[in-house]
């Protein structure tokens, strides 16, 4: 197939993505990722990976053990922030889905350091948190971008 220098061959939209698509993708992606992370948490907690004596700063400000509510809140909050970033990117980029994936993967890599900052966290807790970070990114960003392309 011959293309001229000004022709773009891609399956990705080259124009703005409707905010409604980003909003729907964000809601569905955040809820799906939160549900999966809750399941991972319950499995890991049943295996003893989340001891009650390991405390982290909670949204209320007082240190508390990680619970399923914290996992769900953190997953949804982070993906709502990602949805806002996606909306901003879609306003300024000719390739918003591609750029959003790049940004999301950089943020994911940076976020993988966070579980290691928890004092006295056992190794299995860190592994469970790393898995939850990966699942939230892949599921949440995957759904957001899939909905955006429809």
N, C-alpha and C positions, 0 to 999 in steps of 0.2 A: 504494500500500500504506500503510495507516494503522498507525502504531505508537504505543504509549502512551509516556509519558515514561520509563518504567523498562525499555523494551525496547531491546536492543542489536542492531543489524543489522551483522554483520561475518562475514567468513570466517575470522577469526583466533580461535584458541582463547582462552577467557577464564579458563582455569584453569591450574594448574601443568602443566608439560611433564615427562614422565617422564625421569629422568636417563639412562636407557638410550637414549632417542631422541637426547638431546643428545650423549651419548658417541659413538654411531654416526655422527651427523651431523658431529661434530668430527673423528673419524678419517677418514671418507671425504672431507670437505671439505679437511682438511689435506693428505692424500695427493694429491688431485686438483690442488690449488693448487700444491703442491711440484713435481708432474710438469710442469705448464704453465710454471712459473717456470724449471725446469731447461731446458726447450726454449728459452724466451726467452733464457736465459743463454747456451746453446750457440750460438744464432744471433748474438747480440750479440758474444760472444767471438770467433767466427769472423770477424766484421766488424772486429775490433780495438778494440771498445769497452771492454774490461777490461784495460788495460795492467798488466804485472807490477810496474811501479815505483810504482803507486798502492796504498798500504797502508792497511788499516783494522784496528782492534782485533779480534782473533779470539777465539772462546770460550776458547782456551787462554791468552789474555792477551798473547801476542806479536803485534805488528803483522804482517799478512800480506796478500797480494793477495786479492781476492775470487775465490773459486772456486765450482764447482758445489756442493761440500759445504756451504759457508757459506750459499749461497742456499737449499738444501734445509733445513738446520738452522733458519735464521732464519724461513722460511715456516712450518714445522711448529710451532716454538716459539711464534710469535706467534698462530697459530690455536688452539693448545692453551690459551693464556691467554684467547683470545676465548671458547672453549668453557666455561671456568671462569666467566667473566663472564656468559655466557648462562645457565648453571646458577643462578648467584646471582640474576640478574634474574628468572628464571622462578619463583623462590621468593617474590618480593616484589611482582610486578607482575600486574595483571589483564590486561595486554596485553604479554606478554613478548616476542613476536616483533617487534612494532612498536618497543618500547623498545630492544631489542637492536640493531635496524637503526639507530636514531638514535645510539646509543652507538658502534656500529661505524663509522658515517660520520664522526662527530666525531674518533675516533681515527685514521681513515684520513687525514683532512685534516691533522691534526697530524703524522702520520708522513711526509707528503709533504715536510716540511722536512728530513728526515734525509739524503737524498742530497746536499743542498747543503752539508752540514757536512763532507764528505770533502775533505781538502786535496788540491789539484792534480787533482781529478777532472775528466776531459774532459767536455764537454757531452753527447756520445753515451752515455757511461757513466751520467750523471745521468738522461737520458731513459730508458735501459733499466731503471734501478732504479725510476724513477717508474712505468713500465709494469708492472713486477713487483709493486709495492705495490698498484696498482689491480686487477690480475688476482687477486692473493691475496685481497683483500677481497671482490671480487664473486663469485669462485668459492667461496671458503671459507665466507663468511657466507651466500651463496645456498644452498649445499648444506645447511649447518647448519639454516637456517630451513625449508627445504623438507622435510627429514626430520622436523623437529619438528612440522610441520603434518599429517603423515600419521598 
